[in-house]
Amino acid sequence: MQKVSSVKTKKVRSQKRTGKKYECGICGMAITVDRDCGCTEATELICCDKSMRPIK
């Protein structure tokens, strides 16, 4: 099981929502958000030093 390289705080418009899926465009690792964090600032998921992209 791989770990997400890091989670960085960055001001972005959309926040992570429960059930959303994200994928790394480099290694292909995919994650699903199980629980919202409740942070006031949006978070960005990083893997392989790049932002993970939302998938359907």
C-alpha angles and dihedrals in degrees: 000000000000124000125223106258093232145326114233128192113234133158105253130151102241124056125210112268131202111269096021117132128216132189135197110238091209109044099015097235111156130201135187122212106239097178135013112243096218093225116157091223121059117250129222121216112223128194127165087006091295134099113264112239125228116251131192 
